[in-house]
Amino acid sequence: MITSSLLNAFRNASRARRYLVGSTAVQPLRLSAREITDWLEVHPLPLPRLIVDEVMFALDEIALAKEADE
């Protein structure tokens, strides 16, 4: 239950991801605490915020690394 809640929160917080648009490419930016907070204000999780942030930022690093490899 906790794992699926964290994955769901990451998926939905990622939808608010900001992008850097240049003349030749579009680069996704790392999730910020703002995107995570916006999601958690509406859909709170039964975990300390410190743990939620650690998981979200770790998942974000994995997602960005995977996207960079493609």
SVG drawing of the C-alpha trace seen along z (x, -y; Angstrom):
<svg xmlns="http://www.w3.org/2000/svg" viewBox="-7 -29 29 31">
<polyline fill="none" stroke="black" stroke-width="0.4" points="0.0,0.0 2.7,-2.5 4.8,-1.6 1.9,-2.1 0.9,-5.3 4.5,-6.7 4.6,-5.6 1.2,-7.1 2.3,-10.4 5.5,-10.5 3.6,-9.8 1.1,-12.6 3.7,-15.1 5.7,-14.4 2.9,-15.6 3.6,-19.1 7.2,-18.9 8.7,-22.0 10.8,-22.0 13.6,-24.2 12.8,-25.0 15.8,-26.0 16.2,-26.7 17.3,-23.1 16.0,-21.0 13.5,-20.6 15.0,-19.5 13.0,-18.2 13.9,-19.9 14.2,-18.0 11.0,-17.9 11.0,-20.6 9.5,-20.6 6.7,-22.8 5.4,-20.1 5.5,-17.6 3.8,-19.9 1.1,-20.8 0.2,-17.1 0.4,-16.3 -1.8,-19.3 -4.7,-17.6 -3.6,-14.0 -1.8,-13.6 0.3,-10.5 0.5,-8.9 4.3,-9.3 6.7,-11.9 7.4,-14.6 11.2,-13.9 10.7,-10.3 8.3,-11.3 10.8,-13.9 13.7,-11.4 11.6,-8.8 10.3,-11.4 13.7,-12.8 15.3,-9.4 12.6,-8.3 13.0,-11.5 16.8,-10.9 16.0,-7.4 13.4,-8.8 15.6,-11.6 18.6,-9.2 16.4,-6.8 15.1,-9.6 18.6,-10.8 19.7,-7.3 16.9,-7.2"/>
</svg>
